[in-house]
Amino acid sequence: MQIMKIQNYLLGKALAAASLFVASSVLATSWYVSPTGSDSNSGSSSKPLATIMKAQSLAASGDTVYLNAGTYKMANSYNSIQESVYAVVNLINKNGITYKAVSGTRPVLDFSAVKPSGYRVVAFWVTASSVTFQAFDVVGVQETITDKNNGSDGFLVRGGSSCTWNQVNVHDGMCLGIALTKAAKNNLVYQCDCYNLTGLNSYSYGNSDGFGCHVSAGGTGNVFRQCRAWNNSDDGFDCINCAESVTFDHCWSYKNGNNGGDGNGFKVGGWGCSGGTMPSQIPVHTVEYCLAADNSSHGFYANHQPGQAANWTYNTSYDNSSADFDMLEGTGNTSSTCSVAGTKEVMHYNLAYKGTLTKDLNESGSIVSNNTWTSGITPADSDFQSVDATQMTQARSGGNLPTITFMHPKSGNHCVGYGCF
């Protein structure tokens, strides 16, 4: 009898949980936005809204906001001022909402008309958590400040956590693409492209990276996966002043530094020589299966990290102007101690070809084993199926990185087993 009571109790719990799941699924609402919509509409598929902000005001956690096909021309206005210097168009501050394209479409959000004098423009300012952005483009984000260091942003994440960017592209603007800051944690930036981003002049050229991770203490668990950055005026991927470990996995960086910025493919770690405040525990990042080619400075750069910057595994670096792998470390944050040749970097199965292969690298022994340059391998063009780096910008298929032959070792030659392919 007691066993039967327990079974009935467990069955009741299971049915209650199932009912709760069904109820929550039924209660979730779909909202629609369209370039031809109106914010006085209901937000249904037949009567769509005009703006994401109006949709957010109506939506609740668990809801989905669908973006219809077309180009959304943003008016020269903004919804809020943040931290006294940022003019924010979309202030994403409600948790648990998904913003995605209607299936089979790719909407374009055009911010080129948004030019508030004296402010840094932010297309999306994100403080909410568990938010998803999927399958749309952000273009034309402007910069208007001409006389001091500044920068605009496509997505500026100010502490939002457990968010996902999936197949979201930021391009052809005067801004940084996607940046994680403050204590933003457990965010995934997946299959996103940031390209053709350049500052307005010398005050902003150096702030137009493709992707950035500059989190404070507590901003753990952030991952960039299968993302690409190309033809940006500053770095492809940048995590200077990043207080927690970040992962770059299967990411590509091509021809960055096109207009006076730093031009690193992957700037991983570091506090430079500015004397900035460093965390008590220096993070060690992960860079794996990544590809850097034809950048105007370094392919992979440790950037004065005070101690080990990263575990570097199965990466390929090709013909970057300064060096393919520059492992410059530091021992502090003063000018006399911020630049020392690296002795702590852990590097395995990396491939470097063309130009200066390595720089500022004093590691030896097991921590830098099985790289092409430590294995006595001297690559040549004939070792690879192709050395045409322009392939890196080919169109994706279903969100996946394109299938290319660039830097793929030919079968059976001595470069097989090294690098990202």
N, C-alpha and C positions, 0 to 999 in steps of 0.2 A: 504493500500500500504506500509506504514511504517513497519507494522508487517511482511509483506512478505519479505521486504528487510532485516530485522533483522534475519528472519528464514533462508534466503538464505546465509546471512553472517555466521551464526552459522554452517550451513551445510557445507559451504566452509572450515571453520576452522577445523571441524571434519574430513572432507575428507583429508585435508592437513596433519593433525596429523596422520591419519591412513596410508597415503602414506609414511610419514616419518618413522613410525614404521616398515612398510613392507620393506622400503629401507634399514633401519639399520639392519633388520634381514637378508636380502639378502646379505648385505655387510659383515656380520660377517663370519669369516673364521675358519675352523677347520684345525689344524696342528697335525701331528702324529710323535711320537717318539718311537723308538724301540731299544731293546738291540742289534739287528743286523742291525740297521740303519746306515746312514752316514750323517754327517753334510754338505756334498756336494750335498745331495739329495734335492728334492723340498719340502719335508715335507708333501706330499700327503699321503693318506692311503696306496698306493702301493709303494711309495718311501719315507719311513719315515726317519726322522732325528735321530741322535744318542744322542743328549743332550738337556736338558731343556733350557740351556742358548742359544743355537742356535735357538730353537723354540721361546724363548722370544724375541730375536732380530728381528725376522720376524713378530711376532704377534702384533696386535693393540688392544686397549681397546674393549671389547666385544667378542674377539676371545676365542676359546677353544683349549688348547693343550692336546691331548689325549695320554696317556701312554699305549702302548701295553703291553700285558702280558709278564712275564719273569723276570729275575734278571739282573739288571743293575750293572755291576761291575765297580765302579769308579776307574779311574787311579790315581796314586799317584801325583796329581796335584791340583791346586786351581786356581780360576779365579781372585781373588783380595785379597788384604790385607786391613782390616778395622781397624781403631783406633790403628794401629801399632802392634796389638797382635793377631788379628783374621785372620786365613787363611780361606777364604770363597769359597766354591765350587759353590754354586748357589746364585748369587746376584739378588734377585727379586726386581727390581726397576721400573717396568713398570706397571701402574695402569690397573685395569679392566680386567685382564686375568684369566681364569679358567684353572687349571691344574688337570686333573682327569683321572682315569683309564678308559680304554675302557670297556664298559658295560660287566658285568659278569666275569671280571678279577680282580686280585689284584697284581699289579706289586710290586717288591721289589727293593729298591735302596740301594745297599750295598757299604758302605763307608770304609770298613775295610782296604783297601789298601792305604787310604789317611793318610799319616803320615809325614807332614812337620815338620821338626825339629824346636823346639822353638816357635811354634805357637799353639794357641787354635783353634781347627777345628770347623767350623760351616757348617753344611750341607746346610741349607737355611738361608740366611740373608735377612730379609724382611723390606724394607722401603716403598714399594708400598702400595696403598690403593685399596679397593674393589677387592681384589684378593681372589680366592677360591682354596683350595687344597682338593682333595677328593679321598678317597678309594685307598691309597697305603701305603706301609711300608717303613720306614727309619731304617736301621740296621747298626751296626758295626762302628758307629762314634768313632774315636780314640782320645786318649790323649797321648801326648808324653813328656810333661813337668814333670819332676820328682822331682824338688827341690824347688818349691814355689807354693803358693796358686794359683789355676787355675781351669779352667773347660771348656769343649767343649759343643757344643749345637747341637741338632737336628734342631730345628727352633728357631732362635733368632730374635724377632720382634723389630726393632729399630724405632718405631714411625709409622709403618704401621697401617692404620685404616680401619674399616668397612670390615675386612677380615674374612673369614670363613675357619675353618678346620673341615671337615666332614669325619669321619671314617678314619682318618690318624693316624697310629700307629708308635711310635718310641720305639725301644726295642733292647736289646742285644748289648749294646754299652757302652762307657765310657763318658757319656754326660748327660746333662739335656735334657729332652724331648722337651717340647714346652714352651717358655718363652716370655712374653710380657713386653717390657721395654720402657723407655723414655715416650713420650706422646701418645703411642698407645691407640686408643680409639674405642669403639663400635665394638670390635672384638668378634666373637663367636667361641669357641672351643667346638665342639659338637660330641659326640659319639666317642671319641678318647681314645686310650689306650697307656700308657707309662710304660714299665716294663723291668725288668732285666737290669737296667742301674746302673753302678757302676764306681766310679773313678778308676784311675790307682793305686794310693797309698793314704796315709793319707793327702796329699796336695789337693787331688781332690775328695776323698770320700764324703766330706761334700758339694759338689756342684752338685751332680748328683740327683736332684729332678726329679719327674715325670713331674710336671707342675709348672710354676712360673708366678706370676704377680707382677712386681716391677716397676710400671709405675710412672712417675713424674706428676706434676700438669698438669691438662688438659686431662689426660688419663682416661676418664670416660667411663662408659657403657660397660665394659668388662664382659663377661659371660663364665663360664665353665659349661657345661650341659651334663649329662649322660657320664662323662668321668671316667676312671679307672686308678689307679696307684698302681703297686704292685712290691715288691721285688727290690726296688731301694735303693741305698746305703744311700741316704739322706732322705728327706721328700717326701711324696706323692704329696701334694699340698702346695705351699709356697708363701705367699705374704708379706714377710718381706720388710720393706722400701717402701711400696705401698702407694702412696700419694692420691689415689682416691679409691672410693668404688668399690669393685669387688663382683660378685655373683658366688657362688658355689651351683649348683642345681642338685640333684639326682646324685652325684658323689660318687665313692667308692674308699677306700684306704686301702690296705692290706699288712701287713708284710713288711713295709719299714724300713730302717735303718739296712740293712743286712750286712753292712761291715764297721762300724765305723762312719757313718754319724749321723745326729740328730735323724732321725727315727720317726718323727711325721706324723700322718695321714694327718691332716690339720693344718698347721701352719698359722694362720690367723691374719695378722697384726703385729705390733710391730716394734721397732727399736733396740731391744736388749739393751745392756748396753754399746754400743760402743761410745755413744755421737754423733751419726750421726745427720745431719741436718734434722729436722722434718718440715712438712708443717704447716702453720698457722692454717689451719682447718684440724683436725685429721679425717680421713675417718671412717665410720662405714660400715663394710662389711655385706653381707648376706650369711648365710650358712643354707641351707634348704634341707630336705629329703636326707641327705648324710649318708654314712655308713663307719665306721672305725673299723678295727679289727686286732688284733695281731701285731700292730706296736711296734717297740722296745722302743718308748718313749710314747708320748701322742697320744690319738685318735684325740681330738680336743683341740687346744692350742691357747690361746690369746696372748702369746709371748711378754709380757711386753708392750702391747699397752698402750700408755699414755691416758687413758680414755677408753670408750667402744670400744671393738674390733669388735663386730658383733651382729646382731640379729640371734640367734641360734634357729631354729624351726624344729621340727619333724626329728631329727637326732638320729641315733643309734650308740652306741659305745660299743665294746665288747672286753674285756680282753686285753687292751693295757698296756704295761709293767709299765709305770710310772703312768698314770691316764687316765681314759676314757675322762673326761672333766677337763682340767686344765685352769682356767680362770685368770691366772696371769696377772695383769695389771701393769701400772707404772704411775708415776706422772711427769716424766721428763726423760731426757736422760743421767743422771749421775749415777754412780754406787750406790749412796745412795738413789736414788729416782726411779730407773727403775724397782723395783720389789716390788709390793704390791698386796695383795689379792684382787681379783676383787670385785667391788661394783656396777658396772654399766652395766654388761652384761645382756642382755635381752634373757631369755631362756624359751621356752614353748614347751611342748609335746615331750621332748627329753627322750631317753631311755638309761640307762647305766647298763651294766651287766658284772660281773666278774672283779676281780682285784680291784684296787682303783677306786671307781666310780667318785668322784669329788675331786678336789684339788684347793687350793688358791681361794676359792669361799666364799665370805662374803655377797653376795647379799641375800636379803630377801624380802618377800612381793610379790606384784603383778608382778614384773618384772621377777621373777623366778617361776611362778606358773605352775602347771600341768606338772611337770616332774616326772619320776618314783620315784626319791629320795625325791622330795618335797611332793609327794602324798602318802607317806608311803608304796610304793610298793617295795617288795623285790623279784625280778625275780628269777626263777630257770630254769634249763634245761628243765623241763617238761612243761614250759609255751610256748615253741617254737616248731615249726615243725622240726627244725634241729638246731644244734649248730656247724655244720661243715663249718668253714669259707673258706675252700678251694673252695667251690662253687663259690666264688666271681670271680674266674679267668676262669670260664667256657666260651665257645665260645659264641659270640653274634649271634643273629638271625636278619638278615636284618639291622644290625647296632644297634639294640636295646639292652639294657642291658639284660643279660640272665635271664630267669625265674628260680629263686632259692627258696629254702625253708629256708635257713639260716636266723635266727632271725625274721622269720615271726611268730607273736604270733598265737597260736592256737585259734580257734573260741571260744568266750565266756569267755576267762580268763582275769585276771586283767591287762595284758599288752596291750590289744587291745586299739588302739587310741593313743599309744605312739610310737615314733620312725618313721623310714622312710618307714615301710611297713604297 
